[in-house]
Amino acid sequence: MTISLSGERSVAVAHSSGFAASVRRHFAQIRADKARMKALKTLLEYDEFRLDDLGICRQDVLDALAHRAPAGQFLAFRRSARAAR
């Protein structure tokens, strides 16, 4: 291990903490993706009238499932586009 100055961490420690942060971010992304899928699948269980009250349709939800864009932003865009008609 090489330490540059007396108060600095070694390069090996800095690298391992970077790896740990990377692993934490990866698992956080997996949890976020699962929550997103669960929320969108819940929307698919709604009937057409309830979806219409929300300003979206079933195809909007299916499209949100197919895209990697944030679902909230995607559905808000579709809702505003439908309202502008």
Biopython code that builds the backbone (N, CA, C, O; Angstrom):
import numpy as np
from Bio.PDB.StructureBuilder import StructureBuilder

atoms = [
    (1, "MET", "N", (0.841, -1.170, 0.000)),
    (1, "MET", "CA", (0.000, 0.000, 0.000)),
    (1, "MET", "C", (0.889, 1.236, 0.000)),
    (1, "MET", "O", (1.902, 1.308, 0.695)),
    (2, "THR", "N", (0.472, 2.194, -0.800)),
    (2, "THR", "CA", (1.225, 3.432, -0.861)),
    (2, "THR", "C", (0.380, 4.565, -0.313)),
    (2, "THR", "O", (-0.771, 4.743, -0.712)),
    (3, "ILE", "N", (0.946, 5.321, 0.589)),
    (3, "ILE", "CA", (0.249, 6.478, 1.148)),
    (3, "ILE", "C", (1.043, 7.717, 0.741)),
    (3, "ILE", "O", (2.234, 7.831, 1.032)),
    (4, "SER", "N", (0.369, 8.633, 0.068)),
    (4, "SER", "CA", (1.067, 9.811, -0.429)),
    (4, "SER", "C", (1.419, 10.772, 0.683)),
    (4, "SER", "O", (2.581, 11.156, 0.816)),
    (5, "LEU", "N", (0.460, 11.165, 1.475)),
    (5, "LEU", "CA", (0.690, 12.084, 2.584)),
    (5, "LEU", "C", (0.189, 11.436, 3.863)),
    (5, "LEU", "O", (-0.544, 10.448, 3.818)),
    (6, "SER", "N", (0.573, 11.976, 4.975)),
    (6, "SER", "CA", (0.267, 11.335, 6.246)),
    (6, "SER", "C", (-1.227, 11.190, 6.521)),
    (6, "SER", "O", (-1.618, 10.232, 7.188)),
    (7, "GLY", "N", (-2.072, 12.084, 6.047)),
    (7, "GLY", "CA", (-3.498, 12.005, 6.348)),
    (7, "GLY", "C", (-4.337, 11.383, 5.259)),
    (7, "GLY", "O", (-5.550, 11.258, 5.427)),
    (8, "GLU", "N", (-3.741, 10.986, 4.146)),
    (8, "GLU", "CA", (-4.512, 10.460, 3.017)),
    (8, "GLU", "C", (-4.728, 8.955, 3.134)),
    (8, "GLU", "O", (-3.942, 8.228, 3.741)),
    (9, "ARG", "N", (-5.829, 8.523, 2.524)),
    (9, "ARG", "CA", (-6.070, 7.086, 2.452)),
    (9, "ARG", "C", (-5.214, 6.503, 1.341)),
    (9, "ARG", "O", (-4.783, 7.214, 0.434)),
    (10, "SER", "N", (-4.979, 5.233, 1.421)),
    (10, "SER", "CA", (-4.197, 4.587, 0.368)),
    (10, "SER", "C", (-5.044, 4.443, -0.885)),
    (10, "SER", "O", (-6.271, 4.521, -0.830)),
    (11, "VAL", "N", (-4.394, 4.237, -1.990)),
    (11, "VAL", "CA", (-5.077, 4.049, -3.269)),
    (11, "VAL", "C", (-5.958, 2.806, -3.218)),
    (11, "VAL", "O", (-7.056, 2.806, -3.775)),
    (12, "ALA", "N", (-5.497, 1.759, -2.566)),
    (12, "ALA", "CA", (-6.270, 0.520, -2.474)),
    (12, "ALA", "C", (-7.570, 0.736, -1.707)),
    (12, "ALA", "O", (-8.605, 0.194, -2.095)),
    (13, "VAL", "N", (-7.542, 1.504, -0.645)),
    (13, "VAL", "CA", (-8.747, 1.774, 0.138)),
    (13, "VAL", "C", (-9.715, 2.618, -0.671)),
    (13, "VAL", "O", (-10.920, 2.364, -0.660)),
    (14, "ALA", "N", (-9.201, 3.617, -1.371)),
    (14, "ALA", "CA", (-10.062, 4.470, -2.187)),
    (14, "ALA", "C", (-10.729, 3.658, -3.282)),
    (14, "ALA", "O", (-11.907, 3.866, -3.572)),
    (15, "HIS", "N", (-10.006, 2.747, -3.890)),
    (15, "HIS", "CA", (-10.561, 1.912, -4.961)),
    (15, "HIS", "C", (-11.637, 0.973, -4.417)),
    (15, "HIS", "O", (-12.684, 0.808, -5.044)),
    (16, "SER", "N", (-11.395, 0.362, -3.268)),
    (16, "SER", "CA", (-12.371, -0.579, -2.733)),
    (16, "SER", "C", (-13.650, 0.139, -2.303)),
    (16, "SER", "O", (-14.740, -0.415, -2.447)),
    (17, "SER", "N", (-13.539, 1.354, -1.780)),
    (17, "SER", "CA", (-14.758, 2.074, -1.406)),
    (17, "SER", "C", (-15.521, 2.507, -2.646)),
    (17, "SER", "O", (-16.750, 2.568, -2.624)),
    (18, "GLY", "N", (-14.811, 2.811, -3.729)),
    (18, "GLY", "CA", (-15.466, 3.135, -4.991)),
    (18, "GLY", "C", (-16.231, 1.932, -5.528)),
    (18, "GLY", "O", (-17.325, 2.069, -6.074)),
    (19, "PHE", "N", (-15.645, 0.765, -5.368)),
    (19, "PHE", "CA", (-16.306, -0.464, -5.800)),
    (19, "PHE", "C", (-17.555, -0.722, -4.966)),
    (19, "PHE", "O", (-18.600, -1.094, -5.500)),
    (20, "ALA", "N", (-17.442, -0.521, -3.647)),
    (20, "ALA", "CA", (-18.590, -0.732, -2.764)),
    (20, "ALA", "C", (-19.716, 0.234, -3.105)),
    (20, "ALA", "O", (-20.886, -0.149, -3.101)),
    (21, "ALA", "N", (-19.371, 1.477, -3.399)),
    (21, "ALA", "CA", (-20.395, 2.460, -3.780)),
    (21, "ALA", "C", (-21.044, 2.062, -5.090)),
    (21, "ALA", "O", (-22.251, 2.229, -5.268)),
    (22, "SER", "N", (-20.256, 1.542, -5.998)),
    (22, "SER", "CA", (-20.790, 1.088, -7.288)),
    (22, "SER", "C", (-21.776, -0.066, -7.096)),
    (22, "SER", "O", (-22.827, -0.104, -7.736)),
    (23, "VAL", "N", (-21.437, -0.991, -6.228)),
    (23, "VAL", "CA", (-22.326, -2.128, -5.945)),
    (23, "VAL", "C", (-23.621, -1.635, -5.293)),
    (23, "VAL", "O", (-24.712, -2.092, -5.634)),
    (24, "ARG", "N", (-23.485, -0.685, -4.338)),
    (24, "ARG", "CA", (-24.689, -0.129, -3.693)),
    (24, "ARG", "C", (-25.586, 0.564, -4.706)),
    (24, "ARG", "O", (-26.805, 0.403, -4.666)),
    (25, "ARG", "N", (-24.994, 1.337, -5.615)),
    (25, "ARG", "CA", (-25.793, 2.011, -6.658)),
    (25, "ARG", "C", (-26.488, 1.007, -7.559)),
    (25, "ARG", "O", (-27.639, 1.205, -7.949)),
    (26, "HIS", "N", (-25.791, -0.065, -7.887)),
    (26, "HIS", "CA", (-26.367, -1.105, -8.746)),
    (26, "HIS", "C", (-27.606, -1.732, -8.091)),
    (26, "HIS", "O", (-28.646, -1.880, -8.732)),
    (27, "PHE", "N", (-27.485, -2.094, -6.823)),
    (27, "PHE", "CA", (-28.620, -2.698, -6.132)),
    (27, "PHE", "C", (-29.743, -1.694, -5.890)),
    (27, "PHE", "O", (-30.916, -2.066, -5.892)),
    (28, "ALA", "N", (-29.396, -0.434, -5.683)),
    (28, "ALA", "CA", (-30.428, 0.601, -5.547)),
    (28, "ALA", "C", (-31.192, 0.752, -6.855)),
    (28, "ALA", "O", (-32.408, 0.947, -6.845)),
    (29, "GLN", "N", (-30.487, 0.664, -7.980)),
    (29, "GLN", "CA", (-31.153, 0.751, -9.284)),
    (29, "GLN", "C", (-32.070, -0.441, -9.503)),
    (29, "GLN", "O", (-33.162, -0.291, -10.051)),
    (30, "ILE", "N", (-31.645, -1.610, -9.085)),
    (30, "ILE", "CA", (-32.489, -2.806, -9.213)),
    (30, "ILE", "C", (-33.763, -2.639, -8.385)),
    (30, "ILE", "O", (-34.856, -2.956, -8.855)),
    (31, "ARG", "N", (-33.622, -2.135, -7.138)),
    (31, "ARG", "CA", (-34.810, -1.906, -6.300)),
    (31, "ARG", "C", (-35.740, -0.870, -6.934)),
    (31, "ARG", "O", (-36.960, -1.034, -6.909)),
    (32, "ALA", "N", (-35.174, 0.186, -7.496)),
    (32, "ALA", "CA", (-35.990, 1.224, -8.137)),
    (32, "ALA", "C", (-36.720, 0.669, -9.360)),
    (32, "ALA", "O", (-37.887, 0.988, -9.591)),
    (33, "ASP", "N", (-36.030, -0.162, -10.140)),
    (33, "ASP", "CA", (-36.662, -0.772, -11.310)),
    (33, "ASP", "C", (-37.815, -1.687, -10.904)),
    (33, "ASP", "O", (-38.861, -1.700, -11.554)),
    (34, "LYS", "N", (-37.623, -2.445, -9.836)),
    (34, "LYS", "CA", (-38.691, -3.341, -9.362)),
    (34, "LYS", "C", (-39.900, -2.532, -8.881)),
    (34, "LYS", "O", (-41.042, -2.896, -9.159)),
    (35, "ALA", "N", (-39.646, -1.441, -8.165)),
    (35, "ALA", "CA", (-40.743, -0.595, -7.688)),
    (35, "ALA", "C", (-41.485, 0.031, -8.857)),
    (35, "ALA", "O", (-42.712, 0.133, -8.834)),
    (36, "ARG", "N", (-40.750, 0.450, -9.874)),
    (36, "ARG", "CA", (-41.364, 1.032, -11.077)),
    (36, "ARG", "C", (-42.267, 0.012, -11.773)),
    (36, "ARG", "O", (-43.396, 0.321, -12.152)),
    (37, "MET", "N", (-41.752, -1.201, -11.935)),
    (37, "MET", "CA", (-42.533, -2.254, -12.594)),
    (37, "MET", "C", (-43.792, -2.573, -11.789)),
    (37, "MET", "O", (-44.863, -2.769, -12.363)),
    (38, "LYS", "N", (-43.667, -2.624, -10.475)),
    (38, "LYS", "CA", (-44.821, -2.928, -9.629)),
    (38, "LYS", "C", (-45.881, -1.839, -9.765)),
    (38, "LYS", "O", (-47.072, -2.136, -9.868)),
    (39, "ALA", "N", (-45.448, -0.576, -9.766)),
    (39, "ALA", "CA", (-46.401, 0.530, -9.886)),
    (39, "ALA", "C", (-47.106, 0.501, -11.242)),
    (39, "ALA", "O", (-48.317, 0.710, -11.317)),
    (40, "LEU", "N", (-46.361, 0.245, -12.300)),
    (40, "LEU", "CA", (-46.976, 0.213, -13.627)),
    (40, "LEU", "C", (-47.910, -0.984, -13.781)),
    (40, "LEU", "O", (-48.964, -0.876, -14.408)),
    (41, "LYS", "N", (-47.526, -2.117, -13.212)),
    (41, "LYS", "CA", (-48.406, -3.291, -13.279)),
    (41, "LYS", "C", (-49.678, -3.062, -12.471)),
    (41, "LYS", "O", (-50.740, -3.568, -12.834)),
    (42, "THR", "N", (-49.582, -2.307, -11.385)),
    (42, "THR", "CA", (-50.776, -1.946, -10.627)),
    (42, "THR", "C", (-51.701, -1.080, -11.469)),
    (42, "THR", "O", (-52.920, -1.250, -11.432)),
    (43, "LEU", "N", (-51.126, -0.150, -12.227)),
    (43, "LEU", "CA", (-51.940, 0.678, -13.121)),
    (43, "LEU", "C", (-52.651, -0.170, -14.180)),
    (43, "LEU", "O", (-53.773, 0.141, -14.579)),
    (44, "LEU", "N", (-52.002, -1.226, -14.624)),
    (44, "LEU", "CA", (-52.634, -2.101, -15.626)),
    (44, "LEU", "C", (-53.855, -2.815, -15.063)),
    (44, "LEU", "O", (-54.724, -3.245, -15.821)),
    (45, "GLU", "N", (-53.931, -2.946, -13.742)),
    (45, "GLU", "CA", (-55.085, -3.599, -13.130)),
    (45, "GLU", "C", (-56.302, -2.673, -13.060)),
    (45, "GLU", "O", (-57.425, -3.135, -12.855)),
    (46, "TYR", "N", (-56.080, -1.369, -13.229)),
    (46, "TYR", "CA", (-57.195, -0.414, -13.181)),
    (46, "TYR", "C", (-58.099, -0.602, -14.388)),
    (46, "TYR", "O", (-57.648, -1.028, -15.451)),
    (47, "ASP", "N", (-59.393, -0.279, -14.217)),
    (47, "ASP", "CA", (-60.288, -0.342, -15.362)),
    (47, "ASP", "C", (-60.123, 0.921, -16.211)),
    (47, "ASP", "O", (-59.487, 1.887, -15.793)),
    (48, "GLU", "N", (-60.708, 0.892, -17.407)),
    (48, "GLU", "CA", (-60.547, 1.995, -18.358)),
    (48, "GLU", "C", (-61.060, 3.322, -17.805)),
    (48, "GLU", "O", (-60.482, 4.373, -18.081)),
    (49, "PHE", "N", (-62.132, 3.281, -17.035)),
    (49, "PHE", "CA", (-62.704, 4.513, -16.488)),
    (49, "PHE", "C", (-61.757, 5.182, -15.495)),
    (49, "PHE", "O", (-61.606, 6.404, -15.488)),
    (50, "ARG", "N", (-61.126, 4.367, -14.663)),
    (50, "ARG", "CA", (-60.195, 4.930, -13.676)),
    (50, "ARG", "C", (-58.945, 5.492, -14.359)),
    (50, "ARG", "O", (-58.436, 6.546, -13.980)),
    (51, "LEU", "N", (-58.461, 4.766, -15.373)),
    (51, "LEU", "CA", (-57.320, 5.273, -16.129)),
    (51, "LEU", "C", (-57.678, 6.579, -16.837)),
    (51, "LEU", "O", (-56.868, 7.503, -16.906)),
    (52, "ASP", "N", (-58.897, 6.639, -17.357)),
    (52, "ASP", "CA", (-59.347, 7.862, -18.022)),
    (52, "ASP", "C", (-59.424, 9.022, -17.028)),
    (52, "ASP", "O", (-59.113, 10.162, -17.376)),
    (53, "ASP", "N", (-59.833, 8.736, -15.806)),
    (53, "ASP", "CA", (-59.837, 9.769, -14.766)),
    (53, "ASP", "C", (-58.425, 10.298, -14.496)),
    (53, "ASP", "O", (-58.245, 11.470, -14.166)),
    (54, "LEU", "N", (-57.439, 9.428, -14.639)),
    (54, "LEU", "CA", (-56.047, 9.829, -14.455)),
    (54, "LEU", "C", (-55.481, 10.539, -15.680)),
    (54, "LEU", "O", (-54.396, 11.119, -15.626)),
    (55, "GLY", "N", (-56.228, 10.490, -16.789)),
    (55, "GLY", "CA", (-55.793, 11.159, -18.012)),
    (55, "GLY", "C", (-54.890, 10.316, -18.891)),
    (55, "GLY", "O", (-54.215, 10.838, -19.779)),
    (56, "ILE", "N", (-54.877, 9.010, -18.645)),
    (56, "ILE", "CA", (-54.053, 8.106, -19.449)),
    (56, "ILE", "C", (-54.908, 6.942, -19.925)),
    (56, "ILE", "O", (-56.052, 6.785, -19.498)),
    (57, "CYS", "N", (-54.349, 6.134, -20.806)),
    (57, "CYS", "CA", (-55.038, 4.924, -21.251)),
    (57, "CYS", "C", (-54.107, 3.728, -21.036)),
    (57, "CYS", "O", (-52.940, 3.888, -20.678)),
    (58, "ARG", "N", (-54.633, 2.559, -21.254)),
    (58, "ARG", "CA", (-53.869, 1.338, -21.021)),
    (58, "ARG", "C", (-52.614, 1.292, -21.911)),
    (58, "ARG", "O", (-51.562, 0.820, -21.479)),
    (59, "GLN", "N", (-52.732, 1.781, -23.148)),
    (59, "GLN", "CA", (-51.580, 1.773, -24.051)),
    (59, "GLN", "C", (-50.458, 2.671, -23.533)),
    (59, "GLN", "O", (-49.281, 2.369, -23.730)),
    (60, "ASP", "N", (-50.813, 3.765, -22.876)),
    (60, "ASP", "CA", (-49.800, 4.633, -22.274)),
    (60, "ASP", "C", (-48.999, 3.869, -21.220)),
    (60, "ASP", "O", (-47.778, 4.005, -21.139)),
    (61, "VAL", "N", (-49.684, 3.079, -20.429)),
    (61, "VAL", "CA", (-49.012, 2.303, -19.379)),
    (61, "VAL", "C", (-48.118, 1.234, -20.012)),
    (61, "VAL", "O", (-46.995, 1.008, -19.562)),
    (62, "LEU", "N", (-48.624, 0.582, -21.055)),
    (62, "LEU", "CA", (-47.811, -0.427, -21.744)),
    (62, "LEU", "C", (-46.575, 0.201, -22.379)),
    (62, "LEU", "O", (-45.492, -0.383, -22.347)),
    (63, "ASP", "N", (-46.739, 1.392, -22.957)),
    (63, "ASP", "CA", (-45.595, 2.096, -23.537)),
    (63, "ASP", "C", (-44.593, 2.493, -22.458)),
    (63, "ASP", "O", (-43.384, 2.427, -22.683)),
    (64, "ALA", "N", (-45.079, 2.904, -21.291)),
    (64, "ALA", "CA", (-44.196, 3.263, -20.183)),
    (64, "ALA", "C", (-43.409, 2.040, -19.707)),
    (64, "ALA", "O", (-42.248, 2.161, -19.317)),
    (65, "LEU", "N", (-44.034, 0.878, -19.740)),
    (65, "LEU", "CA", (-43.329, -0.355, -19.377)),
    (65, "LEU", "C", (-42.220, -0.662, -20.377)),
    (65, "LEU", "O", (-41.171, -1.185, -20.000)),
    (66, "ALA", "N", (-42.446, -0.340, -21.648)),
    (66, "ALA", "CA", (-41.474, -0.668, -22.696)),
    (66, "ALA", "C", (-40.296, 0.299, -22.732)),
    (66, "ALA", "O", (-39.222, -0.064, -23.211)),
    (67, "HIS", "N", (-40.473, 1.519, -22.237)),
    (67, "HIS", "CA", (-39.417, 2.523, -22.289)),
    (67, "HIS", "C", (-38.635, 2.559, -20.984)),
    (67, "HIS", "O", (-39.150, 2.207, -19.923)),
    (68, "ARG", "N", (-37.390, 2.987, -21.083)),
    (68, "ARG", "CA", (-36.553, 3.113, -19.888)),
    (68, "ARG", "C", (-36.662, 4.497, -19.259)),
    (68, "ARG", "O", (-36.071, 4.750, -18.209)),
    (69, "ALA", "N", (-37.408, 5.385, -19.890)),
    (69, "ALA", "CA", (-37.580, 6.734, -19.352)),
    (69, "ALA", "C", (-38.338, 6.650, -18.029)),
    (69, "ALA", "O", (-39.083, 5.697, -17.804)),
    (70, "PRO", "N", (-38.154, 7.636, -17.153)),
    (70, "PRO", "CA", (-38.924, 7.643, -15.901)),
    (70, "PRO", "C", (-40.428, 7.605, -16.195)),
    (70, "PRO", "O", (-40.943, 8.432, -16.948)),
    (71, "ALA", "N", (-41.109, 6.651, -15.602)),
    (71, "ALA", "CA", (-42.519, 6.414, -15.914)),
    (71, "ALA", "C", (-43.385, 7.623, -15.600)),
    (71, "ALA", "O", (-44.301, 7.935, -16.360)),
    (72, "GLY", "N", (-43.118, 8.303, -14.506)),
    (72, "GLY", "CA", (-43.916, 9.463, -14.129)),
    (72, "GLY", "C", (-43.851, 10.556, -15.178)),
    (72, "GLY", "O", (-44.874, 11.135, -15.547)),
    (73, "GLN", "N", (-42.654, 10.838, -15.657)),
    (73, "GLN", "CA", (-42.492, 11.853, -16.688)),
    (73, "GLN", "C", (-43.144, 11.414, -17.988)),
    (73, "GLN", "O", (-43.784, 12.216, -18.669)),
    (74, "PHE", "N", (-42.984, 10.152, -18.330)),
    (74, "PHE", "CA", (-43.553, 9.620, -19.562)),
    (74, "PHE", "C", (-45.079, 9.721, -19.547)),
    (74, "PHE", "O", (-45.691, 10.176, -20.513)),
    (75, "LEU", "N", (-45.680, 9.292, -18.443)),
    (75, "LEU", "CA", (-47.138, 9.338, -18.338)),
    (75, "LEU", "C", (-47.649, 10.778, -18.251)),
    (75, "LEU", "O", (-48.723, 11.079, -18.771)),
    (76, "ALA", "N", (-46.907, 11.656, -17.611)),
    (76, "ALA", "CA", (-47.302, 13.065, -17.537)),
    (76, "ALA", "C", (-47.287, 13.688, -18.932)),
    (76, "ALA", "O", (-48.163, 14.485, -19.267)),
    (77, "PHE", "N", (-46.296, 13.327, -19.744)),
    (77, "PHE", "CA", (-46.242, 13.819, -21.112)),
    (77, "PHE", "C", (-47.446, 13.332, -21.913)),
    (77, "PHE", "O", (-48.073, 14.106, -22.635)),
    (78, "ARG", "N", (-47.762, 12.055, -21.781)),
    (78, "ARG", "CA", (-48.919, 11.510, -22.501)),
    (78, "ARG", "C", (-50.219, 12.167, -22.027)),
    (78, "ARG", "O", (-51.102, 12.465, -22.831)),
    (79, "ARG", "N", (-50.325, 12.387, -20.717)),
    (79, "ARG", "CA", (-51.525, 13.026, -20.154)),
    (79, "ARG", "C", (-51.684, 14.441, -20.701)),
    (79, "ARG", "O", (-52.785, 14.845, -21.076)),
    (80, "SER", "N", (-50.579, 15.197, -20.747)),
    (80, "SER", "CA", (-50.673, 16.577, -21.234)),
    (80, "SER", "C", (-50.937, 16.613, -22.728)),
    (80, "SER", "O", (-51.647, 17.497, -23.207)),
    (81, "ALA", "N", (-50.375, 15.662, -23.477)),
    (81, "ALA", "CA", (-50.643, 15.596, -24.906)),
    (81, "ALA", "C", (-52.109, 15.274, -25.177)),
    (81, "ALA", "O", (-52.709, 15.821, -26.102)),
    (82, "ARG", "N", (-52.681, 14.384, -24.369)),
    (82, "ARG", "CA", (-54.084, 14.034, -24.535)),
    (82, "ARG", "C", (-54.978, 15.196, -24.141)),
    (82, "ARG", "O", (-56.018, 15.402, -24.765)),
    (83, "ALA", "N", (-54.606, 15.958, -23.128)),
    (83, "ALA", "CA", (-55.408, 17.103, -22.676)),
    (83, "ALA", "C", (-55.379, 18.245, -23.689)),
    (83, "ALA", "O", (-56.322, 19.032, -23.779)),
    (84, "ALA", "N", (-54.289, 18.326, -24.447)),
    (84, "ALA", "CA", (-54.155, 19.407, -25.431)),
    (84, "ALA", "C", (-55.037, 19.181, -26.663)),
    (84, "ALA", "O", (-55.248, 20.112, -27.440)),
    (85, "ARG", "N", (-55.540, 17.999, -26.850)),
    (85, "ARG", "CA", (-56.383, 17.700, -28.026)),
    (85, "ARG", "C", (-57.709, 18.370, -27.938)),
    (85, "ARG", "O", (-58.534, 18.225, -28.839)),
]
sb = StructureBuilder()
sb.init_structure("model")
sb.init_model(0)
sb.init_chain("A")
sb.init_seg("    ")
for serial, (resi, resn, name, xyz) in enumerate(atoms, 1):
    if name == "N":
        sb.init_residue(resn, " ", resi, " ")
    sb.init_atom(name, np.array(xyz, "f"), 0.0, 1.0, " ", f" {name:<3s}", serial, name[0])
structure = sb.get_structure()
